[in-house]
């Protein structure tokens, strides 16, 4: 008997979400107090489910212009959290939900502008108009809106009220259509050394010195505020004010002035040299311990006319600024003390971010117990910061450690003293009484730069200088001119460097990568502090910082090889075992490019052709190594360890080495050091003196070889 064929089950009808359904998948709300917002709400509050550092913690659906668009937007975002879309085949993270909602609204506004009020009305003939409308906003906007439109098409089965009936541009990606070219090298501007040096000086001063003054002043002011002021006897308040004015007169000082930011309270008052010509009654009441002395305001105004006005008034000590030997700022007032507290927070952020390589969100998410000290194998203390990495991770992030300097731990201690959030290091009680977390870091950094200039600039110029060309690692000399007229070139006006959070990580990575041994700042900018940073940075791989350093190393190597090529092409001398092989490559590249005198080769094409040489290049102080295992001396002399080891004398005579004009001064310097050592080494054993003498003779031979090498003239 033949069995009847099994009947195929009909696919279950797709259920569209209802207004009572929770927006977030259940897995994202485990361990939280609630399940979060429901679909029917017009504002989705996500604060309990994403890090406090996220800028967009609400999804506002009120921006939709019609009920139809609003319903479609809700279902679209609901599906985005559950349905994998795109090359990564993953639902979006909840931290991107607000941005994705804004992209949806922008795309719908574009459709409406070209005469497509509903998704279902979009036809193929509308696509050209869509591109024409968005192209003026740049390739980034084009890619974003096309990607959103394609995603809407993919999620059509999840949209009940309105959906696309076609797939726009089915065989082309959003990036191909936009023309946006992905950069192969890091394009984030690094902070120039002439900017970073004074800025970092100000940061260190604030962390180590100014912060202590601010902390002391805050504590003293809190003590004064907590002291109950007794009610004055009849005439007692006036007597205290008169005594206060007499003391100011005897000291040759003025009356505390109203803070500039409160000028609106006395609009008729004039401002001279930034000082409001009106008394600060609240400050006078605080200093004299008098309550409700408004009736004595005319007495202060009369004294101000005689004695003048001065900033601040709180008589707390202030450290000296080393360059002048004078207090680093005028006296504090309540408002300036609060402002200085904000600047201290910014300085601490800069110290932690720059001396660790952490991202902005990673810094601001640090907990109060993030600082840890461990003992290294050699007995030295190793300072670490424990935090979380969020980029390319799940919403809750992953734990990670950063090796830092002790200055970073001092910044943490400062923040523990000025901030009172029970969990977050950068959280504090705001003026309205609720807990806040510092935000808008780029604006804070630029305000801090301006504040340093206000405090510490002198007749020689701005403390943090303003370069004429900003925002690029390699300024084009042609950019030095803003315009050219009949009267000649008009130089560019200096503009203050615009800081952003990415530049600090980029700058540290660049400094580590762009020196022969990766210890750049150690010898020059950071002095003894360098070793701890550069020894420990590789341990931060969880944060991706080591990968950024490696990317910068690749760029630095390519820059270096390009310099070697130009030096060779201009007749520079070279020597060493690898010279014939490398110069044969240079000769081939030059012939293919036609890079002859009087011609200009394409820089992009030249870099492409030179890139393969960076795979074996190891820049060095006395020579460069273009490593080939088959002929490398270090490969043959280190079999016992199982890995090649650089050996100075062996490297100098290795078939893989190449020396050029850049190494000649270093060879001279090394020879001079060896001669000095030999001169002071009379008590050394004979074999050690012989080794030094042989080393000097080798250096002499290499110097002569490099000086005398002549490359055949190009035919």
C-alpha positions as CSV (number, residue, x, y, z in Angstrom):
1,X,0.0,0.0,0.0
2,X,1.4,3.3,-1.1
3,X,1.5,6.0,1.6
4,X,-0.3,9.2,0.8
5,X,2.2,12.1,0.2
6,X,2.6,14.4,3.2
7,X,0.8,17.6,2.8
8,X,2.9,20.7,2.8
9,X,2.0,23.0,5.7
10,X,0.9,26.5,4.7
11,X,3.3,29.1,5.9
12,X,1.9,31.0,8.9
13,X,0.5,34.4,8.1
14,X,2.9,37.1,9.0
15,X,1.8,39.0,12.1
16,X,2.4,42.7,12.1
17,X,3.3,44.3,15.4
18,X,0.5,45.9,17.5
19,X,0.7,49.1,19.4
20,X,0.9,47.1,22.7
21,X,4.0,45.2,21.6
22,X,7.3,46.1,23.2
23,X,9.7,47.8,20.8
24,X,12.8,46.0,22.1
25,X,13.4,42.2,21.7
26,X,13.1,40.4,25.0
27,X,16.8,39.4,24.9
28,X,17.9,43.1,25.1
29,X,15.8,43.8,28.2
30,X,16.9,40.8,30.4
31,X,18.1,42.1,33.7
32,X,16.4,45.5,33.4
33,X,13.6,46.9,35.5
34,X,11.1,47.1,32.6
35,X,10.6,45.9,29.0
36,X,11.0,49.4,27.6
37,X,8.7,51.4,25.3
38,X,5.8,50.1,23.4
39,X,5.2,50.5,19.7
40,X,2.2,52.8,20.1
41,X,4.2,55.5,22.0
42,X,5.4,58.4,19.9
43,X,8.6,58.8,22.0
44,X,10.7,55.7,22.8
45,X,12.8,56.1,25.9
46,X,15.9,53.9,25.6
47,X,17.9,55.2,28.5
48,X,17.8,52.1,30.6
49,X,19.0,49.9,27.7
50,X,22.0,51.8,26.2
51,X,25.2,53.3,27.7
52,X,24.9,56.7,29.3
53,X,27.6,57.9,26.8
54,X,25.2,57.5,23.9
55,X,24.1,60.8,22.4
56,X,20.7,59.6,21.2
57,X,18.8,58.0,24.0
58,X,15.3,58.8,22.7
59,X,13.6,58.0,19.4
60,X,11.2,60.8,18.5
61,X,8.6,59.7,16.1
62,X,6.7,63.0,16.1
63,X,8.8,64.1,13.1
64,X,6.7,62.0,10.7
65,X,4.3,64.3,8.8
66,X,1.4,61.9,8.6
67,X,-0.1,59.0,10.5
68,X,0.8,56.7,7.6
69,X,4.5,57.7,7.7
70,X,4.6,57.4,11.5
71,X,3.1,53.9,11.4
72,X,5.5,52.8,8.7
73,X,8.4,54.3,10.6
74,X,7.5,52.4,13.7
75,X,7.2,49.1,11.9
76,X,10.4,49.7,10.0
77,X,12.4,50.4,13.2
78,X,10.7,47.4,14.9
79,X,11.9,45.2,12.1
80,X,15.4,46.7,12.0
81,X,15.9,45.4,15.6
82,X,15.0,41.9,14.5
83,X,15.7,41.2,10.8
84,X,19.3,40.9,9.5
85,X,19.9,43.3,6.6
86,X,23.0,44.2,4.7
87,X,26.4,42.7,4.2
88,X,26.9,42.0,7.9
89,X,23.6,40.1,8.0
90,X,22.8,41.4,11.5
91,X,20.0,43.5,13.0
92,X,21.1,47.0,14.0
93,X,22.2,47.7,17.6
94,X,19.7,49.6,19.7
95,X,22.3,52.4,20.0
96,X,21.7,53.1,16.3
97,X,17.9,53.1,16.4
98,X,17.5,56.9,16.8
99,X,19.9,57.6,13.9
100,X,18.2,55.0,11.7
101,X,14.9,56.7,12.5
102,X,16.3,60.0,11.4
103,X,17.6,58.5,8.1
104,X,14.1,57.1,7.5
105,X,12.5,60.6,8.0
106,X,15.1,62.3,5.7
107,X,14.5,59.7,3.0
108,X,10.7,60.2,3.2
109,X,11.2,63.9,3.0
110,X,13.2,63.5,-0.2
111,X,10.5,61.3,-1.7
112,X,7.9,63.9,-0.8
113,X,10.0,66.6,-2.4
114,X,10.2,64.8,-5.8
115,X,6.4,64.1,-5.8
116,X,6.2,60.7,-4.2
117,X,4.1,61.1,-1.1
118,X,3.9,57.3,-0.3
119,X,6.4,54.5,-0.7
120,X,4.1,52.5,-2.9
121,X,4.0,55.4,-5.4
122,X,7.7,55.1,-6.1
123,X,8.5,54.1,-9.7
124,X,11.7,53.6,-11.7
125,X,11.3,57.0,-13.4
126,X,11.5,58.7,-10.0
127,X,15.0,57.4,-9.2
128,X,16.9,59.9,-11.3
129,X,14.9,62.8,-9.6
130,X,15.8,61.3,-6.2
131,X,19.5,61.4,-7.1
132,X,19.3,64.9,-8.5
133,X,17.7,66.1,-5.3
134,X,20.2,64.6,-2.8
135,X,23.5,64.9,-4.8
136,X,24.0,68.6,-3.7
137,X,24.3,67.4,-0.1
138,X,27.4,65.3,-0.8
139,X,28.2,61.7,-1.4
140,X,27.7,60.8,2.2
141,X,24.1,61.9,2.2
142,X,23.5,60.1,-1.1
143,X,24.9,56.8,0.3
144,X,22.9,57.1,3.5
145,X,19.6,57.8,1.8
146,X,20.0,55.2,-0.9
147,X,21.0,52.6,1.7
148,X,17.9,53.4,3.7
149,X,15.7,53.2,0.6
150,X,17.2,49.7,-0.2
151,X,16.6,48.6,3.4
152,X,13.0,49.7,3.2
153,X,12.6,47.6,0.1
154,X,14.1,44.5,1.9
155,X,11.8,44.9,4.9
156,X,8.6,45.3,2.7
157,X,7.0,42.2,4.1
158,X,7.2,43.7,7.6
159,X,5.4,47.0,6.7
160,X,1.6,46.8,6.9
161,X,0.4,50.2,5.8
162,X,2.9,51.3,3.1
163,X,5.8,49.6,1.3
164,X,7.9,49.8,-1.9
165,X,6.7,47.8,-4.8
166,X,10.1,47.7,-6.5
167,X,13.7,47.3,-5.5
168,X,15.6,50.5,-6.3
169,X,18.9,50.1,-8.1
170,X,18.9,46.2,-7.6
171,X,22.4,45.6,-9.1
172,X,24.3,48.5,-7.6
173,X,25.3,49.2,-4.1
174,X,24.6,52.5,-2.3
175,X,28.4,53.3,-2.3
176,X,28.8,52.7,-6.0
177,X,25.9,55.0,-6.8
178,X,27.1,57.7,-4.4
179,X,30.7,57.7,-5.7
180,X,32.0,57.8,-2.2
181,X,35.6,56.5,-2.2
182,X,36.8,54.6,0.9
183,X,40.1,55.9,2.2
184,X,42.9,53.4,2.4
185,X,44.7,55.6,5.0
186,X,43.5,57.2,8.2
187,X,42.3,60.7,7.2
188,X,41.6,61.9,10.8
189,X,43.8,65.0,11.3
190,X,46.6,64.5,13.9
191,X,47.3,67.4,16.2
192,X,50.5,69.3,15.2
193,X,53.2,69.2,17.8
194,X,53.3,73.0,18.0
195,X,49.6,72.8,19.1
196,X,49.8,69.7,21.2
197,X,52.8,70.7,23.3
198,X,51.3,73.8,24.9
199,X,47.8,72.2,25.1
200,X,49.2,69.2,26.9
201,X,51.2,71.5,29.1
202,X,47.9,73.2,30.1
203,X,46.3,69.8,30.6
204,X,49.0,68.6,32.9
205,X,49.0,71.9,34.9
206,X,45.3,71.6,35.4
207,X,45.4,68.0,36.5
208,X,48.4,68.4,38.8
209,X,48.1,71.9,40.1
210,X,45.0,73.9,39.2
211,X,42.7,71.0,40.2
212,X,44.0,71.1,43.7
213,X,43.2,74.8,44.1
214,X,39.7,74.1,42.7
215,X,39.1,71.2,45.0
216,X,40.3,73.2,48.0
217,X,38.1,76.1,47.1
218,X,35.0,73.9,46.5
219,X,35.4,72.3,49.9
220,X,35.9,75.6,51.7
221,X,32.9,77.2,49.9
222,X,30.8,74.2,50.9
223,X,32.0,74.6,54.5
224,X,31.0,78.3,54.5
225,X,27.6,77.6,53.0
226,X,27.0,75.0,55.6
227,X,27.8,77.4,58.4
228,X,24.6,79.0,59.7
229,X,24.7,82.8,59.5
230,X,23.2,84.5,62.6
231,X,20.8,87.3,62.2
232,X,22.5,90.6,62.6
233,X,21.6,93.1,65.3
234,X,20.1,96.4,64.3
235,X,22.8,98.3,62.5
236,X,25.1,95.2,62.7
237,X,24.9,94.5,58.9
238,X,25.9,98.0,58.0
239,X,28.7,97.9,60.4
240,X,30.1,94.7,58.9
241,X,29.8,96.1,55.4
242,X,31.6,99.3,56.4
243,X,34.3,97.2,58.0
244,X,34.6,95.1,54.9
245,X,34.9,98.3,52.7
246,X,37.6,99.7,55.1
247,X,39.6,96.5,54.8
248,X,39.4,96.6,51.0
249,X,40.5,100.2,51.0
250,X,43.5,99.4,53.3
251,X,44.5,96.6,51.0
252,X,44.3,98.7,47.9
253,X,41.7,96.4,46.5
254,X,38.4,96.9,44.7
255,X,34.9,95.7,45.5
256,X,33.9,92.2,44.2
257,X,32.3,92.7,40.8
258,X,29.2,91.1,39.4
259,X,30.1,88.1,37.2
260,X,30.1,88.9,33.5
261,X,27.6,86.2,32.8
262,X,25.1,87.9,35.1
263,X,25.3,91.3,33.4
264,X,21.7,90.9,32.4
265,X,20.7,91.6,36.0
266,X,22.3,95.1,35.8
267,X,22.0,96.0,32.0
268,X,22.9,99.6,32.7
269,X,26.3,98.7,34.1
270,X,29.3,99.2,32.0
271,X,32.1,96.6,31.4
272,X,35.8,97.7,31.5
273,X,38.5,95.1,30.6
274,X,36.0,92.4,31.1
275,X,35.0,93.5,34.6
276,X,31.4,94.5,35.2
277,X,31.2,97.9,37.0
278,X,28.6,96.8,39.5
279,X,28.9,95.1,42.9
280,X,28.4,91.4,43.6
281,X,26.0,91.7,46.5
282,X,25.9,87.9,47.0
283,X,29.7,87.8,47.3
284,X,29.7,90.6,49.8
285,X,27.1,88.9,51.9
286,X,29.1,85.7,51.9
287,X,32.4,87.4,52.9
288,X,30.8,89.5,55.6
289,X,28.4,86.7,56.8
290,X,25.4,88.9,56.5
291,X,21.9,87.8,55.4
292,X,19.5,89.8,53.2
293,X,21.6,93.0,52.7
294,X,19.9,94.3,49.6
295,X,19.2,97.6,51.4
296,X,23.0,98.1,51.6
297,X,23.6,97.8,47.9
298,X,23.9,101.6,47.5
299,X,26.8,101.5,50.1
300,X,28.6,99.0,47.9
301,X,28.0,101.0,44.8
302,X,29.4,104.1,46.4
303,X,32.5,102.2,47.6
304,X,32.9,100.7,44.1
305,X,32.9,104.2,42.6
306,X,35.8,105.0,44.9
307,X,37.8,101.8,45.0
308,X,36.9,100.2,41.6
309,X,35.9,96.6,41.0
310,X,37.7,93.4,40.7
311,X,36.9,89.8,39.7
312,X,36.2,87.0,42.1
313,X,36.3,87.7,45.8
314,X,36.7,84.3,47.4
315,X,40.0,84.5,49.2
316,X,41.3,81.0,48.4
317,X,44.9,80.4,47.6
318,X,46.0,79.8,44.1
319,X,49.3,78.3,42.9
320,X,51.7,80.2,40.7
321,X,51.9,79.8,37.0
322,X,55.6,78.8,36.5
323,X,56.3,81.2,33.6
324,X,55.2,84.3,35.5
325,X,55.5,83.4,39.2
326,X,52.0,84.9,39.7
327,X,48.7,83.2,40.6
328,X,47.5,81.2,37.6
329,X,44.1,83.0,37.7
330,X,42.3,85.9,39.5
331,X,40.3,85.1,42.6
332,X,37.4,82.8,42.4
333,X,33.7,83.7,42.5
334,X,30.9,81.1,42.6
335,X,30.5,81.2,38.9
336,X,34.2,81.1,38.0
337,X,34.7,78.3,40.5
338,X,32.0,76.3,38.7
339,X,33.6,77.2,35.3
340,X,37.0,76.1,36.5
341,X,35.5,72.8,37.7
342,X,34.2,72.2,34.2
343,X,37.7,73.0,32.8
344,X,39.2,70.5,35.3
345,X,36.9,67.8,34.0
346,X,37.9,68.6,30.4
347,X,41.6,68.5,31.3
348,X,41.1,65.1,32.9
349,X,39.3,63.8,29.9
350,X,42.2,65.0,27.6
351,X,44.8,63.4,29.9
352,X,43.0,60.1,30.0
353,X,42.1,60.0,26.3
354,X,45.5,61.1,25.0
355,X,47.7,59.0,27.3
356,X,45.7,55.8,26.8
357,X,44.4,55.9,23.2
358,X,40.8,55.3,24.5
359,X,37.8,56.5,22.5
360,X,35.6,59.2,23.8
361,X,32.7,56.9,24.7
362,X,35.2,54.5,26.5
363,X,36.6,57.4,28.5
364,X,33.3,58.8,29.6
365,X,31.9,55.4,30.5
366,X,34.7,54.7,33.0
367,X,33.5,53.6,36.5
368,X,34.8,55.2,39.7
369,X,36.9,52.1,40.4
370,X,38.6,52.0,37.0
371,X,42.2,52.7,38.2
372,X,44.3,49.7,39.0
373,X,48.0,49.2,39.8
374,X,49.8,45.9,39.1
375,X,53.4,45.0,39.6
376,X,55.3,44.0,36.4
377,X,57.8,41.1,36.2
378,X,60.7,43.5,36.8
379,X,59.1,45.0,39.9
380,X,57.9,48.2,38.4
381,X,54.4,49.4,39.1
382,X,52.2,49.2,36.0
383,X,49.3,51.6,36.0
384,X,46.1,50.4,34.2
385,X,42.6,51.7,33.4
386,X,39.8,49.1,33.3
387,X,36.9,49.9,31.1
388,X,34.7,48.7,28.4
389,X,34.9,48.7,24.6
390,X,31.7,49.2,22.6
391,X,32.7,49.6,19.0
392,X,31.8,46.5,16.9
393,X,30.7,44.8,20.1
394,X,27.3,44.0,21.6
395,X,25.4,46.7,23.4
396,X,26.8,45.9,26.8
397,X,30.4,46.0,25.4
398,X,33.4,44.0,26.4
399,X,35.9,44.6,29.3
400,X,39.3,45.8,28.4
401,X,42.5,47.2,30.1
402,X,44.7,50.1,29.0
403,X,48.3,50.6,30.2
404,X,48.8,54.2,31.1
405,X,51.0,56.7,33.0
406,X,50.6,57.6,36.6
407,X,49.4,61.0,35.4
408,X,46.2,59.3,34.2
409,X,45.7,57.8,37.7
410,X,46.1,61.3,39.2
411,X,43.4,62.6,36.8
412,X,41.1,59.8,38.0
413,X,41.7,60.9,41.6
414,X,40.9,64.5,40.7
415,X,37.6,63.4,39.1
416,X,36.7,61.3,42.2
417,X,37.1,64.5,44.2
418,X,35.0,66.9,42.0
419,X,32.4,64.4,40.7
420,X,29.8,62.7,42.9
421,X,28.0,60.3,40.6
422,X,27.9,56.9,42.4
423,X,28.9,54.9,39.4
424,X,30.4,56.9,36.5
425,X,33.8,58.7,36.9
426,X,32.6,61.6,34.7
427,X,29.1,61.9,36.2
428,X,28.1,64.6,38.6
429,X,25.1,66.4,40.1
430,X,24.0,69.2,37.8
431,X,22.7,72.5,38.9
432,X,19.1,71.3,38.5
433,X,19.8,68.5,41.0
434,X,19.8,65.5,38.6
435,X,22.8,63.3,37.7
436,X,24.5,64.3,34.5
437,X,27.4,63.0,32.4
438,X,29.8,65.4,30.5
439,X,28.9,65.7,26.9
440,X,29.8,67.8,23.8
441,X,33.5,67.0,24.3
442,X,34.7,68.8,21.1
443,X,33.1,72.0,22.3
444,X,34.6,71.6,25.7
445,X,38.1,71.0,24.3
446,X,37.9,74.1,22.1
447,X,36.6,76.2,25.1
448,X,39.5,74.8,27.2
449,X,41.9,75.9,24.5
450,X,40.4,79.4,24.5
451,X,40.6,79.5,28.3
452,X,44.3,78.5,28.3
453,X,44.9,81.4,25.9
454,X,43.0,83.8,28.1
455,X,45.0,82.8,31.2
456,X,48.5,82.2,29.8
457,X,49.1,84.1,26.6
458,X,51.7,86.9,26.7
459,X,53.3,89.5,24.4
460,X,55.0,86.7,22.5
461,X,51.7,85.4,21.2
462,X,48.9,82.9,22.0
463,X,49.7,80.2,24.5
464,X,48.1,77.6,22.1
465,X,49.1,79.1,18.7
466,X,46.7,79.4,15.8
467,X,48.2,77.8,12.6
468,X,47.5,79.3,9.2
469,X,46.6,75.9,7.9
470,X,44.5,73.4,9.9
471,X,43.1,70.0,9.7
472,X,45.7,68.2,7.6
473,X,48.9,66.2,8.2
474,X,50.6,67.5,5.1
475,X,49.4,71.0,4.3
476,X,49.7,72.0,0.7
477,X,52.0,75.0,0.3
478,X,49.5,76.5,-2.0
479,X,47.0,76.7,0.8
480,X,49.2,79.3,2.6
481,X,47.6,81.8,0.3
482,X,44.0,82.7,0.8
483,X,43.7,84.7,-2.4
484,X,45.9,86.2,-5.0
485,X,45.3,89.7,-6.4
486,X,47.2,92.2,-8.5
487,X,49.1,93.4,-5.4
488,X,50.4,90.0,-4.6
489,X,49.7,87.0,-2.4
490,X,47.4,87.5,0.6
491,X,48.5,85.1,3.4
492,X,45.9,83.0,5.1
493,X,44.5,84.3,8.4
494,X,45.5,82.2,11.4
495,X,42.6,80.1,12.6
496,X,42.4,78.3,16.0
497,X,42.9,74.5,15.7
498,X,39.6,72.8,16.0
499,X,39.9,69.9,18.3
500,X,37.7,66.8,18.1
501,X,37.7,63.5,20.1
502,X,39.2,61.4,17.2
503,X,42.3,63.5,16.9
504,X,43.8,62.4,20.3
505,X,43.7,58.7,19.5
506,X,45.0,59.4,16.0
507,X,47.9,61.6,17.2
508,X,49.1,59.1,19.8
509,X,48.9,56.3,17.2
510,X,50.8,58.4,14.7
511,X,53.6,59.2,17.2
512,X,54.0,55.6,18.1
513,X,54.1,54.5,14.5
514,X,56.2,57.1,12.9
515,X,59.6,56.5,14.6
516,X,62.1,53.7,13.8
517,X,61.5,51.9,17.1
518,X,58.0,53.0,17.8
519,X,59.1,55.1,20.8
520,X,58.8,58.5,19.3
521,X,57.5,60.6,22.0
522,X,59.7,59.0,24.5
523,X,62.8,60.8,23.5
524,X,61.3,64.0,22.4
525,X,57.9,65.1,23.5
526,X,57.0,62.9,26.5
527,X,60.5,62.3,27.9
528,X,60.7,59.5,30.5
529,X,56.9,59.0,30.3
530,X,57.1,57.3,26.9
531,X,58.1,53.8,27.8
532,X,55.1,53.0,29.8
533,X,52.7,54.1,27.1
534,X,54.5,52.5,24.2
535,X,55.4,49.3,26.1
536,X,51.7,48.9,27.0
537,X,49.8,50.0,24.0
538,X,49.9,46.6,22.3
539,X,48.0,45.2,25.3
540,X,45.0,47.3,24.3
541,X,44.1,45.1,21.3
542,X,40.5,44.7,22.6
543,X,40.0,48.4,22.0
544,X,41.4,48.3,18.5
545,X,44.1,50.8,19.3
546,X,46.9,48.5,18.4
547,X,45.2,47.9,15.0
548,X,45.2,51.7,14.4
549,X,48.9,51.9,15.3
550,X,49.6,49.1,12.8
551,X,47.6,51.0,10.1
552,X,49.7,54.1,10.9
553,X,52.9,52.1,10.8
554,X,51.9,50.9,7.3
555,X,51.3,54.5,6.2
556,X,54.6,55.6,7.8
557,X,56.5,52.9,6.0
558,X,55.0,53.9,2.7
559,X,55.9,57.5,3.4
560,X,59.5,56.4,4.2
561,X,59.9,54.3,1.1
562,X,58.6,57.2,-1.0
563,X,61.3,59.4,0.6
564,X,63.9,56.8,-0.2
565,X,62.8,56.7,-3.8
566,X,62.8,60.4,-4.2
567,X,66.3,60.6,-2.6
568,X,67.5,57.9,-5.0
569,X,65.8,59.6,-8.0
570,X,67.5,62.9,-7.2
571,X,71.0,61.3,-7.2
572,X,71.3,60.4,-3.5
573,X,74.0,57.9,-2.5
574,X,73.2,54.5,-1.0
575,X,75.1,51.4,0.1
576,X,74.6,48.0,1.6
577,X,73.8,44.5,0.5
578,X,70.2,45.2,-0.5
579,X,71.1,48.2,-2.6
580,X,71.3,46.5,-6.0
581,X,67.9,44.8,-5.4
582,X,66.1,47.9,-4.2
583,X,67.5,50.2,-6.7
584,X,66.6,47.8,-9.5
585,X,63.0,48.1,-8.3
586,X,63.3,51.9,-8.2
587,X,64.7,51.9,-11.7
588,X,61.8,49.7,-12.9
589,X,59.3,52.0,-11.3
590,X,60.9,55.1,-12.7
591,X,60.9,53.7,-16.2
592,X,57.3,52.7,-16.0
593,X,56.2,56.1,-14.6
594,X,58.5,58.1,-16.8
595,X,59.6,59.9,-13.7
596,X,62.5,61.8,-15.4
597,X,63.8,65.3,-14.8
598,X,61.3,67.8,-16.0
599,X,58.3,65.5,-15.6
600,X,55.9,64.9,-12.7
601,X,54.9,61.4,-11.8
602,X,51.4,60.7,-10.3
603,X,51.9,60.5,-6.5
604,X,49.0,58.1,-6.1
605,X,50.4,55.7,-8.7
606,X,53.9,56.0,-7.3
607,X,52.7,55.0,-3.9
608,X,50.8,52.1,-5.3
609,X,53.9,50.8,-7.1
610,X,56.1,51.2,-4.0
611,X,53.7,49.6,-1.5
612,X,55.0,46.1,-2.0
613,X,58.4,47.2,-0.6
614,X,56.9,48.0,2.7
615,X,56.1,44.3,3.4
616,X,59.7,43.5,4.1
617,X,61.0,46.9,5.2
618,X,62.2,47.5,8.8
619,X,63.5,51.1,9.1
620,X,66.5,51.4,11.4
621,X,68.8,54.0,12.8
622,X,72.0,52.9,11.2
623,X,70.5,51.0,8.2
624,X,67.2,49.9,6.8
625,X,66.4,46.2,6.5
626,X,64.6,44.8,3.5
627,X,64.2,41.4,5.1
628,X,64.5,38.1,3.1
629,X,64.7,35.0,5.4
630,X,66.9,33.1,2.9
631,X,69.8,35.5,3.2
632,X,69.2,37.2,6.5
633,X,72.1,36.9,9.0
634,X,69.7,37.1,11.9
635,X,67.8,34.1,10.7
636,X,71.0,32.0,10.6
637,X,72.4,33.2,14.0
638,X,69.2,32.7,16.1
639,X,68.2,29.1,15.4
640,X,68.3,28.2,19.1
641,X,65.6,30.8,20.0
642,X,63.4,29.9,17.0
643,X,63.1,33.5,15.8
644,X,65.3,36.1,14.1
645,X,67.0,38.6,16.3
646,X,68.5,41.9,15.1
647,X,72.2,42.0,15.9
648,X,73.8,45.3,15.4
649,X,77.2,44.2,13.9
650,X,75.5,41.5,11.8
651,X,72.9,44.0,10.5
652,X,75.6,46.4,9.3
653,X,77.0,43.7,7.0
654,X,73.8,41.8,6.2
655,X,72.8,41.3,2.5
656,X,69.4,42.7,3.4
657,X,70.6,46.1,4.7
658,X,70.6,49.3,2.8
659,X,72.0,52.7,4.0
660,X,71.2,56.1,2.5
661,X,71.9,59.7,3.2
662,X,69.5,59.7,6.1
663,X,71.7,57.3,8.0
664,X,75.0,59.2,7.5
665,X,74.6,61.6,10.5
666,X,73.6,58.7,12.7
667,X,76.6,56.7,11.6
668,X,78.8,59.6,12.5
669,X,77.1,60.0,15.9
670,X,77.5,56.3,16.7
671,X,81.2,56.4,15.7
672,X,81.8,59.4,18.0
673,X,80.0,57.5,20.9
674,X,82.2,54.4,20.3
675,X,85.4,56.5,20.2
676,X,84.4,58.1,23.5
677,X,83.7,54.7,25.1
678,X,87.0,53.4,23.8
679,X,88.8,56.4,25.3
680,X,87.3,55.8,28.7
681,X,87.8,52.0,28.5
682,X,91.4,51.7,29.5
683,X,90.6,49.4,32.4
684,X,88.5,47.1,30.2
685,X,89.8,43.6,29.2
686,X,91.7,43.5,26.0
687,X,89.1,41.6,24.1
688,X,86.4,44.2,24.8
689,X,88.7,47.0,23.7
690,X,89.4,45.0,20.6
691,X,85.7,44.6,19.9
692,X,85.2,48.4,20.3
693,X,88.1,49.1,17.9
694,X,86.7,46.6,15.4
695,X,83.3,48.3,15.6
696,X,84.8,51.7,15.0
697,X,86.7,50.4,12.0
698,X,83.5,48.9,10.6
699,X,81.7,52.2,11.0
700,X,84.6,54.0,9.3
701,X,84.3,51.6,6.4
702,X,80.5,52.1,6.1
703,X,80.8,55.9,6.2
704,X,83.5,55.9,3.5
705,X,81.4,53.5,1.4
706,X,78.4,55.8,1.6
707,X,80.4,58.9,0.9
708,X,82.2,57.4,-2.1
709,X,79.3,55.5,-3.7
710,X,78.4,57.0,-7.1
711,X,75.4,55.8,-9.0
712,X,75.8,55.6,-12.8
713,X,74.3,58.5,-14.6
714,X,70.8,57.8,-16.0
715,X,71.1,57.5,-19.9
